[in-house]
Amino acid sequence: MANTLQSKKRARQTERRTDVNKARRSRIRTFLRKVEEAIASGNADAARDALKAAQPELMRGVTKGIVHKNTASRKVSRLAARVKTMTAL
């Protein structure tokens, strides 16, 4: 347990940041799930729109330090490729 005033304050700050980061991570996952569901349903227009909404959300997670830059880029790239194959058919 924290003993000094500073360590107690840092513990409080960590709790607050953890809650904020959890909410952000959950929000990102929700956007990604919407893209996945649109792809699964076979609706190319909905998938394209969902991807356009999810991409900035993922990149915002990068700037906030929740997701690594390469991870976000990889996810966007793979989703975009899957959406692109839907529209090619």
C-alpha positions in Angstrom: 0.0 0.0 0.0 1.1 3.6 -0.7 2.7 5.3 2.3 3.8 8.8 1.2 1.5 11.5 0.1 2.9 11.5 -3.4 2.5 7.7 -3.8 -1.1 8.0 -2.5 -1.8 10.7 -5.1 -0.2 8.6 -7.9 -2.4 5.7 -6.9 -5.5 7.9 -7.2 -4.4 9.2 -10.5 -3.7 5.7 -11.8 -7.2 4.6 -10.8 -8.7 7.6 -12.7 -6.6 7.0 -15.8 -7.4 3.3 -15.8 -11.1 4.0 -15.9 -10.7 6.5 -18.8 -8.5 4.0 -20.7 -10.9 1.2 -20.2 -13.7 3.3 -21.6 -11.6 4.3 -24.6 -10.6 0.7 -25.2 -14.2 -0.4 -25.0 -15.3 2.3 -27.4 -12.6 1.2 -29.9 -13.7 -2.4 -29.7 -17.3 -1.4 -30.2 -16.4 0.4 -33.5 -14.3 -2.6 -34.6 -17.2 -5.0 -33.8 -19.6 -2.9 -35.9 -17.2 -3.3 -38.9 -17.0 -7.1 -38.3 -20.8 -7.4 -38.1 -21.3 -5.4 -41.3 -18.7 -7.7 -43.0 -20.4 -10.8 -41.7 -23.9 -9.6 -42.8 -22.5 -9.0 -46.3 -23.6 -5.4 -46.5 -20.7 -3.7 -48.3 -22.0 -0.1 -47.9 -22.5 -0.6 -44.1 -19.1 -2.1 -43.8 -17.5 0.8 -45.7 -19.3 3.3 -43.5 -18.4 1.4 -40.3 -14.7 1.3 -41.4 -14.7 5.0 -42.0 -16.0 5.6 -38.5 -13.7 3.0 -36.9 -10.4 4.2 -38.4 -10.2 7.6 -36.7 -11.3 6.0 -33.5 -8.5 3.5 -33.6 -5.9 6.3 -34.5 -7.2 8.4 -31.6 -6.4 5.4 -29.4 -2.9 5.5 -30.7 -2.4 9.2 -29.8 -3.8 8.5 -26.3 -1.4 5.6 -25.8 -4.0 2.9 -25.6 -3.1 1.0 -28.8 0.3 0.7 -30.4 0.7 2.5 -33.7 1.6 -0.7 -35.6 -1.3 -2.6 -34.1 -3.8 0.0 -35.1 -2.4 0.2 -38.6 -2.5 -3.6 -39.0 -6.1 -3.7 -37.8 -7.2 -0.9 -40.2 -5.3 -2.5 -43.1 -6.8 -6.0 -42.6 -10.3 -4.6 -42.2 -9.9 -2.4 -45.3 -8.7 -5.4 -47.3 -11.8 -7.4 -46.2 -14.1 -4.6 -47.0 -12.5 -4.1 -50.4 -13.0 -7.8 -51.3 -16.7 -7.4 -50.5 -17.1 -4.5 -53.0 -15.1 -6.3 -55.7 -17.6 -9.2 -55.8 
